[in-house]
Amino acid sequence: MAEKTISSTELFAGSHEVVILHDGLPYRLRITKNNKLILTK
């Protein structure tokens, strides 16, 4: 199966944080002040 590619611009849609549900649990993906991505549970 091919991997899906999505741009961060499309994913965040003007926000600096999104919540991803994985196995029923929320994970937060955010853009830092240094333009890095951090995923936290």
C-alpha positions as CSV (number, residue, x, y, z in Angstrom):
1,M,0.0,0.0,0.0
2,A,1.3,3.4,-0.9
3,E,1.9,6.0,1.8
4,K,-0.3,9.1,1.9
5,T,1.4,12.5,1.7
6,I,-0.3,15.6,3.0
7,S,1.3,19.0,3.3
8,S,1.5,20.6,6.8
9,T,-0.2,23.7,5.3
10,E,-3.2,21.5,4.4
11,L,-3.1,19.5,7.6
12,F,-3.0,22.5,10.0
13,A,-5.1,24.8,7.8
14,G,-4.0,28.0,9.5
15,S,-3.8,26.5,13.0
16,H,-0.7,25.7,15.0
17,E,-2.1,22.5,16.5
18,V,-4.2,19.5,15.5
19,V,-5.5,16.5,17.4
20,I,-5.1,13.1,15.9
21,L,-7.1,10.2,17.3
22,H,-5.2,7.0,17.2
23,D,-6.7,3.8,18.7
24,G,-9.2,6.0,20.5
25,L,-6.6,8.2,22.2
26,P,-5.9,11.8,21.3
27,Y,-2.4,12.9,20.3
28,R,-1.5,16.6,19.7
29,L,0.6,17.6,16.8
30,R,1.8,21.2,17.0
31,I,4.2,23.6,15.3
32,T,6.7,25.2,17.6
33,K,8.0,28.7,17.5
34,N,11.1,27.3,15.8
35,N,8.8,25.8,13.1
36,K,9.4,22.2,14.3
37,L,6.7,19.6,14.7
38,I,6.1,18.0,18.1
39,L,3.7,15.1,18.7
40,T,2.6,14.5,22.3
41,K,0.1,12.1,23.9
